């Protein structure tokens, strides 16, 4: 049973690993071009399975930010994984040991959570291990390839490829923004607040880490107050 679940996780993890390779390739290039070594970038990707958190953390590292900025930024950006882990814990059998639960929680990403939550009935932790065995190497090897390419490719090509991550973010944001006005409002609000920090002389002195923290908390808080998710809508998604 566990072997079958592991193989099914491997199969479902293949497209996730391929997608991670493409995104982390850009991270590797940006990290190396910013002054980190290839192995430092690989170590970050091997121990942190979060694209948004890593890119935000890289900005803080390159800007010489404090540990407090890094900790708060990662806490806010990755807080959703805590909620995903709570939800996924309900999919595991009650007799699954805590050690397995901790390992499953470590490997939770948006995509792995998505495929795990979509499984019918209870999920074996070995299903997640199978997906992780493809996703984590895909993310790490992509960073390695990007770091090596950043050292070999000419500067103009590295600069051109470094914008790929922004294309990915646009691809993630634009479709839901078209369907949901609240999401569109959050995007516009975040752009407006970020522009204020970039244009107003006093606000320019705020470090990039705290800009991310303030923008996230402020815009998300206002959106949650103005456009709360209705209880009926939540129940509809659960069913």
Residue frames as a rotation matrix with the C-alpha (Angstrom) as fourth column:
UNK 1
0.567 0.824 0.000 0.00
0.824 -0.567 0.000 0.00
0.000 0.000 -1.000 0.00
UNK 2
0.538 -0.433 -0.723 2.75
0.089 -0.824 0.560 2.44
-0.838 -0.365 -0.405 0.95
UNK 3
-0.545 -0.782 0.302 4.77
0.350 0.115 0.930 1.44
-0.762 0.612 0.211 -2.12
UNK 4
-0.151 0.599 0.786 1.77
0.985 0.021 0.173 2.04
0.087 0.800 -0.593 -4.39
UNK 5
0.816 0.453 -0.360 1.16
0.517 -0.850 0.103 5.45
-0.260 -0.270 -0.927 -2.78
UNK 6
0.098 -0.879 -0.467 4.83
0.086 -0.460 0.883 6.36
-0.991 -0.127 0.031 -3.21
UNK 7
-0.665 -0.341 0.664 4.79
0.635 0.210 0.743 5.48
-0.393 0.916 0.077 -6.92
UNK 8
0.292 0.842 0.454 1.59
0.942 -0.336 0.018 7.44
0.168 0.422 -0.891 -7.44
UNK 9
0.737 -0.098 -0.668 3.20
0.255 -0.876 0.410 10.42
-0.625 -0.473 -0.621 -5.71
UNK 10
-0.382 -0.923 0.036 6.25
0.286 -0.081 0.955 10.11
-0.879 0.375 0.296 -7.97
UNK 11
-0.401 0.300 0.865 4.02
0.916 0.121 0.382 10.14
0.010 0.946 -0.324 -11.04
UNK 12
0.659 0.745 0.104 2.01
0.736 -0.668 0.113 13.16
0.154 0.002 -0.988 -9.89
UNK 13
0.556 -0.503 -0.662 5.19
0.259 -0.652 0.713 14.97
-0.790 -0.568 -0.232 -8.85
UNK 14
-0.188 -0.695 0.694 6.83
0.901 0.159 0.404 14.86
-0.392 0.701 0.596 -12.30
UNK 15
0.224 0.277 0.934 5.03
0.729 -0.684 0.028 17.92
0.647 0.675 -0.355 -13.76
UNK 16
0.988 0.086 -0.131 5.60
0.155 -0.668 0.728 19.75
-0.025 -0.739 -0.673 -10.46
UNK 17
0.312 -0.948 -0.060 9.34
0.485 0.104 0.868 19.03
-0.817 -0.300 0.492 -10.59
UNK 18
-0.193 -0.357 0.914 9.56
0.979 -0.126 0.158 20.19
0.058 0.926 0.374 -14.21
UNK 19
0.621 0.493 0.609 7.79
0.455 -0.860 0.233 23.43
0.638 0.132 -0.758 -13.38
UNK 20
0.900 -0.331 -0.283 10.02
0.159 -0.356 0.921 23.99
-0.405 -0.874 -0.268 -10.36
UNK 21
0.040 -0.937 0.347 13.12
0.861 0.208 0.463 23.49
-0.506 0.280 0.816 -12.49
UNK 22
0.027 0.024 0.999 12.11
0.822 -0.570 -0.008 26.33
0.569 0.821 -0.035 -14.81
UNK 23
0.847 0.370 0.380 11.34
0.112 -0.825 0.554 28.77
0.519 -0.427 -0.741 -11.97
UNK 24
0.812 -0.560 -0.163 14.35
0.197 0.001 0.980 27.94
-0.549 -0.828 0.112 -9.79
UNK 25
0.161 -0.735 0.658 16.62
0.986 0.087 -0.144 28.33
0.048 0.672 0.739 -12.82
UNK 26
0.359 0.062 0.931 15.88
0.270 -0.962 -0.041 32.04
0.893 0.266 -0.362 -12.64
UNK 27
0.990 0.010 0.144 16.49
-0.135 -0.281 0.950 32.08
0.050 -0.960 -0.276 -8.90
UNK 28
0.519 -0.850 0.087 19.91
0.719 0.490 0.493 30.51
-0.461 -0.193 0.866 -9.37
UNK 29
0.004 -0.504 0.864 20.90
0.851 -0.451 -0.267 33.13
0.524 0.736 0.427 -11.95
UNK 30
0.578 0.292 0.762 19.68
-0.018 -0.929 0.369 36.02
0.816 -0.227 -0.531 -9.83
UNK 31
0.971 -0.224 -0.078 21.43
0.108 0.125 0.986 34.72
-0.211 -0.966 0.146 -6.70
UNK 32
0.238 -0.942 0.235 24.78
0.912 0.300 0.281 34.29
-0.335 0.147 0.931 -8.46
UNK 33
0.001 -0.207 0.978 24.54
0.672 -0.724 -0.154 37.62
0.740 0.658 0.139 -10.26
UNK 34
0.780 0.365 0.509 23.84
-0.101 -0.729 0.677 39.25
0.618 -0.579 -0.532 -6.88
UNK 35
0.052 -0.884 0.464 27.05
-0.852 -0.282 -0.441 37.91
0.521 -0.372 -0.768 -5.37
UNK 36
0.474 0.134 0.870 26.11
-0.680 0.683 0.265 34.55
-0.559 -0.718 0.415 -3.83
UNK 37
-0.709 -0.697 -0.110 28.02
-0.639 0.568 0.519 31.43
-0.299 0.438 -0.848 -4.80
UNK 38
-0.282 0.600 -0.749 26.31
-0.628 0.475 0.617 28.65
0.726 0.644 0.243 -6.72
UNK 39
-0.563 0.016 -0.826 26.50
0.427 0.862 -0.274 26.32
0.708 -0.507 -0.492 -3.72
UNK 40
-0.941 0.278 -0.192 24.99
0.030 -0.496 -0.868 28.95
-0.336 -0.822 0.459 -1.43
UNK 41
-0.428 0.815 -0.391 22.05
-0.903 -0.371 0.216 29.32
0.031 0.446 0.895 -3.82
UNK 42
-0.276 0.278 -0.920 21.66
-0.249 0.904 0.348 25.53
0.928 0.325 -0.181 -4.02
UNK 43
-0.857 -0.081 -0.509 21.70
0.441 0.394 -0.806 25.22
0.266 -0.915 -0.302 -0.22
UNK 44
-0.776 0.625 -0.091 18.92
-0.500 -0.696 -0.515 27.84
-0.385 -0.354 0.852 0.02
UNK 45
-0.154 0.749 -0.644 16.77
-0.905 0.154 0.396 25.93
0.396 0.644 0.655 -2.46
UNK 46
-0.472 -0.093 -0.877 17.46
0.014 0.993 -0.113 22.58
0.881 -0.066 -0.468 -0.81
UNK 47
-0.812 0.077 -0.579 16.29
0.582 0.199 -0.789 23.77
0.054 -0.977 -0.206 2.60
UNK 48
-0.531 0.664 -0.526 13.55
-0.177 -0.694 -0.697 26.25
-0.829 -0.277 0.486 1.61
UNK 49
-0.711 0.332 0.620 10.78
0.684 0.528 0.503 25.00
-0.161 0.782 -0.602 -0.65
UNK 50
0.371 0.845 -0.385 9.11
0.683 -0.529 -0.504 28.32
-0.629 -0.076 -0.773 -1.37
UNK 51
-0.084 -0.422 0.903 9.58
0.950 -0.306 -0.055 30.42
0.300 0.853 0.427 -4.49
UNK 52
0.588 0.375 0.717 8.06
0.229 -0.927 0.297 33.66
0.776 -0.011 -0.631 -3.17
UNK 53
0.969 -0.223 -0.110 9.89
0.079 -0.148 0.986 33.33
-0.236 -0.964 -0.126 0.14
UNK 54
0.228 -0.948 0.224 13.22
0.840 0.307 0.446 32.65
-0.492 0.086 0.866 -1.54
UNK 55
-0.026 -0.223 0.975 13.00
0.804 -0.584 -0.112 35.56
0.594 0.781 0.194 -3.96
UNK 56
0.796 0.338 0.503 11.94
-0.023 -0.813 0.582 37.91
0.605 -0.474 -0.639 -1.16
UNK 57
0.846 -0.520 -0.122 14.70
0.265 0.212 0.941 36.54
-0.463 -0.828 0.317 1.05
UNK 58
0.097 -0.829 0.551 17.25
0.995 0.102 -0.022 37.01
-0.038 0.550 0.834 -1.71
UNK 59
0.353 0.102 0.930 16.33
0.349 -0.937 -0.030 40.69
0.868 0.335 -0.366 -1.95
UNK 60
0.973 0.047 0.224 16.88
-0.187 -0.401 0.897 41.07
0.132 -0.915 -0.381 1.79
UNK 61
0.572 -0.816 0.080 20.22
0.638 0.505 0.582 39.25
-0.515 -0.282 0.810 1.66
UNK 62
-0.015 -0.593 0.805 21.50
0.948 -0.265 -0.178 41.37
0.319 0.760 0.566 -1.23
UNK 63
0.428 0.241 0.871 20.29
0.080 -0.970 0.229 44.55
0.900 -0.029 -0.435 0.50
UNK 64
-0.660 -0.744 -0.105 22.09
0.126 0.027 -0.992 43.59
0.741 -0.668 0.076 3.72
UNK 65
0.205 0.855 0.477 18.85
-0.506 -0.324 0.799 43.37
0.838 -0.405 0.366 5.71
UNK 66
-0.447 -0.332 0.830 18.62
-0.893 0.117 -0.434 42.26
0.047 -0.936 -0.349 9.32
UNK 67
-0.970 0.098 -0.224 17.65
0.113 0.992 -0.055 38.84
0.217 -0.079 -0.973 10.65
UNK 68
-0.547 0.816 -0.187 14.44
0.134 -0.136 -0.982 40.37
-0.827 -0.562 -0.035 12.02
UNK 69
-0.140 0.465 -0.874 13.44
-0.876 -0.470 -0.110 41.52
-0.462 0.750 0.473 8.53
UNK 70
-0.684 -0.192 -0.704 14.17
-0.580 0.729 0.364 38.08
0.443 0.657 -0.610 7.13
UNK 71
-0.950 0.303 -0.072 12.26
0.284 0.747 -0.602 36.27
-0.128 -0.592 -0.796 9.88
UNK 72
-0.332 0.875 -0.353 9.18
-0.118 -0.409 -0.905 38.50
-0.936 -0.259 0.239 9.66
UNK 73
-0.243 0.194 -0.950 9.15
-0.949 -0.248 0.193 38.42
-0.199 0.949 0.244 5.87
UNK 74
-0.818 -0.121 -0.562 9.36
-0.309 0.917 0.252 34.63
0.485 0.379 -0.788 5.73
UNK 75
-0.836 0.548 -0.021 6.73
0.274 0.384 -0.882 34.28
-0.476 -0.743 -0.471 8.46
UNK 76
-0.152 0.827 -0.541 4.21
-0.430 -0.548 -0.717 36.45
-0.890 0.124 0.439 6.61
UNK 77
-0.245 0.013 -0.970 4.89
-0.969 0.030 0.245 35.14
0.032 0.999 0.005 3.11
UNK 78
-0.681 -0.166 -0.713 4.91
-0.305 0.950 0.071 31.47
0.665 0.266 -0.698 4.15
UNK 79
-0.703 0.452 0.549 2.14
-0.601 0.035 -0.799 31.58
-0.380 -0.891 0.247 6.74
UNK 80
0.237 0.847 -0.476 -0.21
-0.970 0.228 -0.077 29.96
0.043 0.480 0.876 4.24
UNK 81
-0.248 -0.394 -0.885 1.84
-0.411 0.870 -0.273 26.76
0.878 0.296 -0.377 4.42
UNK 82
-0.958 -0.014 0.288 0.96
-0.282 0.257 -0.924 26.47
-0.061 -0.966 -0.250 8.09
UNK 83
-0.108 0.994 0.033 -2.73
-0.806 -0.068 -0.588 26.53
-0.582 -0.090 0.808 7.17
UNK 84
0.236 0.138 -0.962 -2.14
-0.834 0.537 -0.128 24.05
0.499 0.833 0.241 4.35
UNK 85
-0.726 -0.583 -0.365 -0.36
-0.291 0.742 -0.604 21.70
0.623 -0.332 -0.708 6.76
UNK 86
-0.705 0.558 0.438 -3.28
-0.484 0.073 -0.872 21.88
-0.518 -0.827 0.219 9.20
UNK 87
0.281 0.862 -0.421 -5.66
-0.913 0.104 -0.394 21.04
-0.296 0.495 0.817 6.39
UNK 88
0.046 -0.346 -0.937 -3.48
-0.684 0.673 -0.282 18.25
0.728 0.654 -0.206 5.04
UNK 89
-0.865 -0.372 0.338 -3.15
-0.491 0.486 -0.723 16.76
0.105 -0.791 -0.603 8.51
UNK 90
-0.110 0.918 0.381 -6.87
-0.717 0.193 -0.670 15.99
-0.689 -0.347 0.637 8.34
UNK 91
0.527 0.256 -0.810 -6.25
-0.815 0.423 -0.396 13.92
0.241 0.869 0.432 5.20
UNK 92
-0.511 -0.787 -0.346 -3.72
-0.582 0.613 -0.534 11.68
0.632 -0.071 -0.771 6.94
UNK 93
0.239 0.547 -0.802 -4.79
0.269 0.757 0.596 8.60
0.933 -0.358 0.034 8.89
UNK 94
0.783 0.162 0.600 -5.10
-0.461 -0.497 0.735 9.16
0.418 -0.852 -0.315 12.63
UNK 95
0.895 -0.432 0.114 -2.45
0.226 0.659 0.717 6.53
-0.385 -0.616 0.687 13.36
UNK 96
0.557 -0.734 0.389 0.27
0.431 -0.145 -0.890 8.29
0.710 0.664 0.236 11.29
UNK 97
0.233 -0.530 -0.815 3.19
0.958 -0.021 0.287 9.04
-0.169 -0.847 0.503 13.67
UNK 98
0.788 0.061 -0.613 4.28
0.146 -0.985 0.090 12.61
-0.598 -0.161 -0.785 14.39
UNK 99
-0.251 -0.966 -0.059 7.59
0.081 -0.082 0.993 12.05
-0.965 0.244 0.099 12.61
UNK 100
-0.481 0.171 0.860 5.80
0.862 0.270 0.429 11.41
-0.159 0.948 -0.277 9.34
UNK 101
0.616 0.788 -0.007 3.56
0.780 -0.611 -0.134 14.41
-0.109 0.077 -0.991 9.90
UNK 102
0.442 -0.539 -0.717 6.55
-0.008 -0.802 0.598 16.71
-0.897 -0.259 -0.359 10.38
UNK 103
-0.621 -0.712 0.327 8.21
0.289 0.181 0.940 15.41
-0.729 0.678 0.093 7.20
UNK 104
-0.104 0.684 0.722 5.00
0.994 0.056 0.090 15.88
0.021 0.727 -0.686 5.22
UNK 105
0.783 0.411 -0.467 4.66
0.479 -0.877 0.032 19.43
-0.396 -0.249 -0.884 6.58
UNK 106
-0.071 -0.895 -0.441 8.25
0.056 -0.445 0.894 20.23
-0.996 0.039 0.082 5.55
UNK 107
-0.822 -0.323 0.469 7.47
0.418 0.217 0.882 19.27
-0.387 0.921 -0.043 1.96
UNK 108
0.215 0.975 0.065 4.20
0.815 -0.142 -0.562 21.17
-0.538 0.173 -0.825 1.67
UNK 109
-0.919 -0.295 -0.261 4.12
0.101 -0.817 0.568 23.59
-0.381 0.495 0.781 -1.24
UNK 110
-0.256 0.876 -0.408 1.14
-0.766 -0.442 -0.467 25.04
-0.589 0.193 0.785 -3.11
UNK 111
-0.084 0.200 -0.976 1.39
-0.900 0.406 0.161 22.38
0.429 0.892 0.146 -5.82
UNK 112
-0.825 -0.251 -0.507 2.08
-0.050 0.925 -0.377 19.39
0.563 -0.286 -0.775 -3.56
UNK 113
-0.782 0.620 0.068 -0.76
-0.145 -0.075 -0.987 20.45
-0.606 -0.781 0.148 -1.31
UNK 114
-0.156 0.758 -0.633 -3.01
-0.948 -0.296 -0.120 20.73
-0.279 0.581 0.764 -4.35
UNK 115
-0.233 0.045 -0.971 -2.36
-0.598 0.781 0.179 17.19
0.767 0.622 -0.155 -5.60
UNK 116
-0.950 -0.141 -0.280 -2.51
0.123 0.653 -0.747 15.75
0.288 -0.744 -0.603 -2.07
UNK 117
-0.681 0.732 -0.026 -5.76
-0.348 -0.355 -0.868 17.48
-0.644 -0.582 0.496 -1.17
UNK 118
-0.113 0.656 -0.746 -7.36
-0.994 -0.072 0.087 16.31
0.003 0.752 0.660 -4.42
UNK 119
-0.830 -0.216 -0.515 -6.84
-0.254 0.967 0.005 12.63
0.497 0.135 -0.857 -3.56
UNK 120
0.232 0.972 -0.047 -9.94
-0.490 0.158 0.857 10.71
0.840 -0.176 0.513 -2.58
UNK 121
0.838 0.196 -0.510 -10.14
0.286 0.638 0.715 9.52
0.465 -0.745 0.478 1.00
UNK 122
0.812 -0.578 -0.080 -7.18
-0.079 -0.246 0.966 9.39
-0.578 -0.778 -0.246 3.35
UNK 123
0.742 -0.638 -0.208 -3.69
-0.389 -0.157 -0.908 10.09
0.546 0.754 -0.365 2.04
UNK 124
0.743 -0.597 -0.303 -0.61
0.668 0.630 0.397 8.07
-0.046 -0.498 0.866 2.93
UNK 125
0.644 -0.577 -0.502 2.45
-0.244 -0.777 0.580 10.14
-0.725 -0.251 -0.642 3.86
UNK 126
-0.258 -0.778 0.573 4.35
0.379 0.465 0.801 8.07
-0.889 0.423 0.175 1.30
UNK 127
0.475 0.458 0.751 2.29
0.879 -0.198 -0.435 9.73
-0.050 0.867 -0.496 -1.43
UNK 128
0.986 -0.128 -0.111 3.75
-0.118 -0.989 0.090 13.07
-0.121 -0.075 -0.990 -0.34
UNK 129
0.227 -0.960 0.164 7.22
-0.141 0.134 0.981 11.55
-0.964 -0.246 -0.105 -0.11
UNK 130
0.018 -0.160 0.987 6.90
0.858 0.509 0.067 10.42
-0.513 0.846 0.146 -3.71
UNK 131
0.795 0.330 0.509 5.91
0.554 -0.737 -0.388 13.89
0.247 0.590 -0.768 -4.88
UNK 132
0.845 -0.517 -0.135 8.68
-0.316 -0.687 0.654 15.44
-0.431 -0.510 -0.744 -2.77
UNK 133
0.151 -0.833 0.533 11.28
0.318 0.551 0.771 13.09
-0.936 0.053 0.348 -4.27
UNK 134
0.037 -0.092 0.995 10.63
0.998 -0.047 -0.042 14.67
0.050 0.995 0.090 -7.66
UNK 135
0.823 0.416 0.387 9.73
0.423 -0.903 0.071 18.23
0.380 0.105 -0.919 -6.67
UNK 136
0.811 -0.532 -0.245 12.67
-0.038 -0.465 0.884 18.94
-0.584 -0.708 -0.397 -4.34
UNK 137
-0.141 -0.897 0.419 15.37
0.607 0.256 0.752 17.72
-0.782 0.361 0.508 -6.78
UNK 138
0.203 0.278 0.939 13.63
0.949 -0.291 -0.120 19.65
0.240 0.916 -0.323 -9.57
UNK 139
0.976 0.194 0.098 13.77
0.156 -0.939 0.305 22.86
0.151 -0.283 -0.947 -7.54
UNK 140
0.577 -0.813 -0.085 17.36
-0.034 -0.129 0.991 22.28
-0.816 -0.568 -0.102 -6.38
UNK 141
-0.143 -0.641 0.754 18.77
0.785 0.391 0.481 21.16
-0.603 0.661 0.447 -9.73
UNK 142
0.552 0.398 0.733 17.09
0.767 -0.588 -0.258 24.11
0.328 0.704 -0.630 -11.44
UNK 143
0.960 -0.249 -0.131 18.88
-0.135 -0.817 0.561 26.43
-0.247 -0.521 -0.817 -9.03
UNK 144
0.176 -0.942 0.284 22.18
0.235 0.320 0.918 24.65
-0.956 -0.095 0.278 -9.72
UNK 145
-0.006 -0.128 0.992 21.70
0.987 0.158 0.027 24.94
-0.160 0.979 0.125 -13.49
UNK 146
0.829 0.374 0.415 20.75
0.442 -0.894 -0.078 28.60
0.342 0.248 -0.906 -13.18
UNK 147
0.785 -0.587 -0.201 23.75
-0.130 -0.472 0.872 29.35
-0.606 -0.658 -0.447 -10.96
UNK 148
-0.096 -0.839 0.536 26.17
0.551 0.404 0.730 27.67
-0.829 0.365 0.423 -13.39
UNK 149
0.198 0.254 0.947 24.55
0.967 -0.206 -0.148 29.41
0.157 0.945 -0.286 -16.37
UNK 150
0.976 0.198 -0.087 24.82
0.214 -0.948 0.237 32.74
-0.035 -0.250 -0.968 -14.58
UNK 151
0.354 -0.924 -0.145 28.59
-0.080 -0.185 0.980 32.26
-0.932 -0.336 -0.139 -14.47
UNK 152
-0.396 -0.544 0.740 28.86
0.594 0.462 0.658 31.20
-0.700 0.700 0.140 -18.10
UNK 153
0.293 0.615 0.732 26.29
0.956 -0.209 -0.207 33.24
0.026 0.761 -0.649 -20.03
UNK 154
-0.663 -0.496 0.562 27.00
0.528 -0.841 -0.120 36.83
0.532 0.217 0.819 -21.13
UNK 155
-0.889 0.240 -0.390 25.58
0.228 -0.507 -0.831 39.63
-0.398 -0.828 0.396 -19.00
UNK 156
-0.665 0.669 -0.332 22.93
-0.747 -0.602 0.283 40.70
-0.011 0.436 0.900 -21.50
UNK 157
-0.334 0.541 -0.772 21.48
-0.197 0.760 0.619 37.18
0.922 0.359 -0.147 -21.66
UNK 158
-0.689 0.043 -0.724 21.46
0.677 0.393 -0.622 36.81
0.258 -0.918 -0.300 -17.88
UNK 159
-0.891 0.353 -0.286 19.67
-0.180 -0.852 -0.491 40.15
-0.417 -0.385 0.823 -17.61
UNK 160
-0.487 0.728 -0.482 17.09
-0.759 -0.079 0.646 39.07
0.432 0.681 0.592 -20.17
UNK 161
-0.317 0.341 -0.885 16.43
0.181 0.938 0.296 35.70
0.931 -0.066 -0.359 -18.51
UNK 162
-0.930 -0.133 -0.343 16.20
0.352 -0.051 -0.935 37.23
0.107 -0.990 0.095 -15.04
UNK 163
-0.669 0.743 0.019 12.78
-0.739 -0.662 -0.124 38.71
-0.080 -0.097 0.992 -15.87
UNK 164
-0.585 0.450 -0.675 11.30
-0.118 0.776 0.620 35.23
0.803 0.442 -0.400 -16.35
UNK 165
-0.785 0.269 -0.558 10.18
0.618 0.380 -0.688 35.11
0.027 -0.885 -0.465 -12.72
UNK 166
-0.711 0.544 -0.446 8.06
-0.297 -0.807 -0.510 38.21
-0.638 -0.230 0.735 -13.21
UNK 167
-0.537 0.513 -0.670 6.40
-0.716 0.143 0.683 36.52
0.446 0.846 0.290 -16.18
UNK 168
-0.662 0.270 -0.699 5.54
0.397 0.917 -0.022 33.60
0.635 -0.292 -0.715 -13.92
UNK 169
-0.788 0.364 -0.497 4.04
0.394 -0.322 -0.861 35.89
-0.473 -0.874 0.110 -11.29
UNK 170
-0.629 0.571 -0.529 1.97
-0.723 -0.679 0.128 37.64
-0.286 0.462 0.839 -13.98
UNK 171
-0.553 0.399 -0.731 0.74
-0.347 0.688 0.638 34.28
0.757 0.606 -0.242 -15.24
UNK 172
-0.713 0.266 -0.649 -0.33
0.653 0.588 -0.477 33.40
0.255 -0.764 -0.593 -11.69
UNK 173
-0.728 0.345 -0.592 -2.01
0.252 -0.669 -0.699 36.74
-0.638 -0.658 0.401 -10.90
UNK 174
-0.845 0.335 -0.417 -3.74
-0.528 -0.650 0.547 37.80
-0.088 0.682 0.726 -14.13
UNK 175
-0.646 0.651 -0.399 -6.26
0.127 0.607 0.785 34.90
0.752 0.457 -0.475 -14.59
UNK 176
-0.270 0.612 -0.743 -7.82
0.960 0.231 -0.159 35.17
0.074 -0.756 -0.650 -11.08
UNK 177
-0.717 -0.027 -0.696 -7.68
0.229 -0.953 -0.200 38.97
-0.658 -0.303 0.689 -11.27
UNK 178
-0.898 0.408 -0.165 -9.86
-0.297 -0.285 0.911 38.83
0.325 0.867 0.377 -14.39
UNK 179
-0.326 0.799 -0.505 -12.48
0.398 0.601 0.693 36.75
0.858 0.025 -0.514 -12.60
UNK 180
0.310 0.371 -0.875 -12.41
0.942 0.006 0.336 38.30
0.130 -0.929 -0.347 -9.14
UNK 181
0.528 -0.047 0.848 -12.52
0.149 -0.978 -0.147 42.05
0.836 0.204 -0.509 -8.53
UNK 182
0.972 -0.181 0.150 -11.20
-0.181 -0.169 0.969 41.59
-0.150 -0.969 -0.197 -5.00
UNK 183
0.412 -0.863 0.292 -8.03
0.743 0.503 0.441 39.95
-0.528 0.036 0.849 -6.33
UNK 184
0.188 -0.292 0.938 -7.67
0.788 -0.525 -0.321 42.75
0.586 0.799 0.131 -8.89
UNK 185
0.821 0.179 0.542 -8.05
-0.124 -0.871 0.476 45.30
0.557 -0.458 -0.693 -6.10
UNK 186
0.822 -0.569 0.018 -5.35
0.166 0.270 0.948 43.58
-0.544 -0.777 0.317 -4.04
UNK 187
0.178 -0.776 0.606 -2.96
0.975 0.220 -0.005 43.62
-0.130 0.592 0.796 -7.01
UNK 188
0.289 -0.010 0.957 -3.59
0.449 -0.882 -0.145 47.30
0.845 0.472 -0.251 -7.73
UNK 189
0.959 0.116 0.260 -3.36
-0.169 -0.502 0.848 48.15
0.229 -0.857 -0.461 -4.02
UNK 190
0.611 -0.791 0.033 -0.04
0.538 0.445 0.716 46.34
-0.581 -0.420 0.697 -3.65
UNK 191
0.033 -0.578 0.816 1.32
0.950 -0.236 -0.206 48.16
0.311 0.781 0.541 -6.70
UNK 192
0.562 0.272 0.781 0.17
0.149 -0.962 0.228 51.50
0.813 -0.012 -0.582 -5.30
UNK 193
0.978 -0.203 0.052 1.70
-0.080 -0.133 0.988 50.95
-0.194 -0.970 -0.147 -1.87
UNK 194
0.350 -0.895 0.275 4.97
0.812 0.437 0.387 49.71
-0.466 0.087 0.880 -3.38
UNK 195
0.148 -0.243 0.959 5.08
0.758 -0.594 -0.268 52.77
0.635 0.767 0.096 -5.64
UNK 196
0.886 0.209 0.413 4.67
-0.089 -0.800 0.594 55.04
0.454 -0.563 -0.690 -2.64
UNK 197
0.766 -0.643 0.010 7.67
0.193 0.245 0.950 53.45
-0.613 -0.726 0.312 -0.94
UNK 198
0.067 -0.766 0.639 9.68
0.968 0.205 0.144 53.88
-0.242 0.609 0.755 -4.14
UNK 199
0.082 0.050 0.995 8.66
0.684 -0.729 -0.020 57.50
0.725 0.683 -0.094 -4.80
UNK 200
0.893 0.312 0.323 8.19
-0.007 -0.710 0.704 59.27
0.449 -0.631 -0.632 -1.45
UNK 201
0.084 -0.974 0.210 11.58
-0.414 -0.225 -0.882 60.46
0.907 -0.013 -0.422 -0.10
UNK 202
-0.099 -0.100 0.990 10.83
-0.995 0.021 -0.098 59.55
-0.011 -0.995 -0.102 3.53
UNK 203
0.728 0.496 0.473 9.50
-0.505 0.855 -0.121 56.11
-0.465 -0.151 0.873 2.64
UNK 204
0.674 -0.536 -0.509 12.50
-0.385 0.333 -0.861 55.37
0.630 0.776 0.018 0.42
UNK 205
-0.240 -0.835 0.494 14.57
-0.878 -0.029 -0.477 54.89
0.413 -0.549 -0.727 3.57
UNK 206
0.415 0.455 0.788 12.52
-0.736 0.677 -0.003 51.84
-0.535 -0.579 0.615 4.57
UNK 207
-0.656 -0.746 0.112 14.39
-0.565 0.584 0.582 48.65
-0.500 0.319 -0.805 3.72
UNK 208
-0.499 0.438 -0.748 13.04
-0.702 0.302 0.645 46.26
0.508 0.847 0.156 1.10
UNK 209
-0.821 0.162 -0.547 12.25
0.345 0.905 -0.250 43.60
0.454 -0.395 -0.799 3.71
UNK 210
-0.680 0.581 -0.446 9.96
0.348 -0.279 -0.895 45.85
-0.645 -0.764 -0.013 5.72
UNK 211
-0.595 0.488 -0.639 8.37
-0.772 -0.569 0.284 47.18
-0.225 0.662 0.715 2.51
UNK 212
-0.633 0.336 -0.698 7.27
-0.202 0.798 0.567 43.62
0.748 0.500 -0.437 1.71
UNK 213
-0.768 0.314 -0.559 5.98
0.637 0.465 -0.615 43.09
0.067 -0.828 -0.557 5.26
UNK 214
-0.677 0.500 -0.540 4.07
-0.078 -0.778 -0.623 46.40
-0.732 -0.379 0.566 5.41
UNK 215
-0.599 0.437 -0.671 2.60
-0.797 -0.238 0.556 46.02
0.083 0.868 0.490 1.93
UNK 216
-0.706 0.297 -0.643 1.47
0.078 0.935 0.346 42.44
0.704 0.195 -0.683 2.54
UNK 217
-0.695 0.422 -0.582 -0.14
0.698 0.199 -0.688 43.07
-0.174 -0.885 -0.432 5.92
UNK 218
-0.677 0.411 -0.611 -1.72
-0.215 -0.904 -0.370 46.40
-0.704 -0.119 0.700 4.95
UNK 219
-0.577 0.447 -0.683 -3.20
-0.796 -0.122 0.592 45.42
0.182 0.886 0.426 1.59
UNK 220
-0.668 0.320 -0.672 -4.28
0.172 0.945 0.279 41.92
0.724 0.070 -0.686 2.66
UNK 221
-0.781 0.362 -0.508 -5.83
0.541 -0.014 -0.841 43.29
-0.312 -0.932 -0.185 5.86
UNK 222
-0.610 0.556 -0.564 -7.82
-0.542 -0.813 -0.215 45.95
-0.578 0.174 0.797 4.04
UNK 223
-0.568 0.375 -0.733 -8.98
-0.637 0.363 0.680 43.42
0.521 0.853 0.032 1.43
UNK 224
-0.758 0.270 -0.594 -10.06
0.462 0.865 -0.197 40.94
0.460 -0.424 -0.780 4.11
UNK 225
-0.713 0.495 -0.497 -12.07
0.280 -0.448 -0.849 43.68
-0.643 -0.744 0.180 5.85
UNK 226
-0.461 0.523 -0.717 -13.72
-0.743 -0.669 -0.011 45.10
-0.486 0.528 0.697 2.71
UNK 227
0.137 0.456 -0.879 -14.21
-0.879 0.466 0.105 41.85
0.458 0.758 0.464 0.80
UNK 228
-0.383 -0.277 0.881 -14.48
-0.755 0.644 -0.126 39.01
-0.532 -0.713 -0.456 3.33
UNK 229
-0.821 0.098 -0.562 -14.98
-0.304 0.758 0.577 35.48
0.483 0.645 -0.593 2.03
UNK 230
0.028 0.935 0.353 -18.59
-0.956 -0.077 0.282 34.55
0.291 -0.346 0.892 2.65
UNK 231
-0.392 -0.148 0.908 -19.27
-0.645 0.748 -0.157 31.43
-0.656 -0.647 -0.389 4.70
UNK 232
0.670 0.698 0.251 -21.46
-0.257 0.535 -0.805 30.02
-0.696 0.475 0.538 1.93
UNK 233
0.671 -0.481 -0.564 -18.59
-0.668 -0.062 -0.741 30.36
0.322 0.874 -0.363 -0.52
UNK 234
-0.376 -0.842 0.388 -16.23
-0.927 0.338 -0.164 28.50
0.007 -0.421 -0.907 1.82
UNK 235
-0.078 0.443 0.893 -18.73
-0.395 0.809 -0.436 25.67
-0.915 -0.387 0.112 2.27
UNK 236
0.868 0.413 -0.275 -19.20
-0.385 0.210 -0.899 25.46
-0.313 0.886 0.341 -1.48
UNK 237
0.203 -0.883 -0.422 -15.44
-0.863 0.042 -0.504 25.01
0.463 0.467 -0.754 -1.99
UNK 238
-0.501 -0.413 0.761 -15.28
-0.781 0.595 -0.191 22.35
-0.373 -0.690 -0.620 0.70
UNK 239
0.250 0.676 0.693 -18.08
-0.146 0.734 -0.663 20.36
-0.957 0.064 0.282 -0.87
